[in-house]
Amino acid sequence: MTYAQAREQVLACLASRGWKVATRDQNGRALKVPHATSPDGWLRLWFKPQAVHFTEGNQHSAQHARSLWVDIRHGGPTVVDQINRAFKRSY
């Protein structure tokens, strides 16, 4: 599975669990860095090329995102389980 395919699968899995997923801007153009925000707004995952970064709290900026060690090519549910363990939350 390619990174792009895995990213789409993970984003779909997150959306099915209530995350707000953003892949397009207001004009319908693809975002350079798609992101997903947890249902409580506390965590945002940034899907940069070949890597996943995160921000925590109530202010999210790709500029302040930190690297998250996760291999999204394992598939959506597995990645969400890894995220739950990493942040000690249940999403």
C-alpha positions in Angstrom: 0.0 0.0 0.0 1.3 3.4 -0.9 1.5 6.3 1.6 -1.3 8.1 -0.3 -3.5 5.1 -0.2 -2.8 4.5 3.5 -3.5 8.2 4.3 -6.9 8.0 2.6 -7.7 4.9 4.5 -6.7 6.4 7.8 -8.6 9.6 7.2 -11.7 7.6 6.3 -11.3 5.6 9.5 -10.9 8.7 11.6 -13.9 10.4 10.0 -16.0 7.3 10.8 -15.0 7.7 14.4 -16.2 11.3 14.6 -13.0 13.2 13.7 -13.3 16.3 11.5 -11.3 15.6 8.4 -10.1 18.4 6.1 -8.6 17.5 2.7 -9.8 20.5 0.6 -9.8 24.2 1.1 -12.8 26.5 0.8 -12.5 26.6 -3.0 -12.4 22.9 -3.3 -8.7 22.6 -4.0 -6.7 19.8 -2.3 -4.9 20.9 0.8 -1.1 20.5 0.7 -1.3 19.1 4.2 -4.6 17.4 5.0 -5.5 17.1 8.7 -7.9 15.5 11.1 -9.1 17.0 14.4 -10.3 14.8 17.2 -14.0 15.0 18.2 -13.1 17.0 21.4 -10.8 19.3 19.4 -7.8 18.5 21.6 -5.7 16.7 19.0 -5.0 17.4 15.4 -3.1 15.1 13.1 -1.3 16.6 10.1 -0.6 14.3 7.2 2.5 15.7 5.7 4.2 13.9 2.8 5.6 10.6 4.1 5.0 11.6 7.8 2.3 12.3 10.4 2.7 15.2 12.8 0.4 16.3 15.6 -0.6 19.4 17.7 -2.4 19.3 21.0 -4.5 21.8 22.9 -6.9 24.5 21.5 -4.5 26.1 19.0 -3.5 24.1 16.0 -0.9 25.2 13.5 1.1 23.0 11.1 4.1 25.2 11.9 4.1 24.0 15.5 3.3 20.4 14.8 5.6 17.7 16.1 6.4 14.4 14.5 4.4 11.3 15.5 6.0 7.9 15.2 3.4 5.9 13.4 3.5 3.9 10.2 0.1 4.5 8.5 0.7 1.8 6.0 -0.6 -0.7 8.6 -4.2 0.5 7.9 -6.8 2.7 9.5 -7.9 0.8 12.6 -4.4 -0.2 13.5 -3.2 3.4 13.3 -6.1 4.7 15.4 -5.2 2.1 18.0 -1.6 3.4 18.0 -2.8 6.9 18.4 -5.0 6.0 21.3 -2.0 4.3 23.0 0.3 7.2 22.3 -2.0 9.9 23.7 -3.7 7.7 26.4 -7.1 8.6 25.0 -9.9 6.7 23.3 -10.9 8.0 19.9 
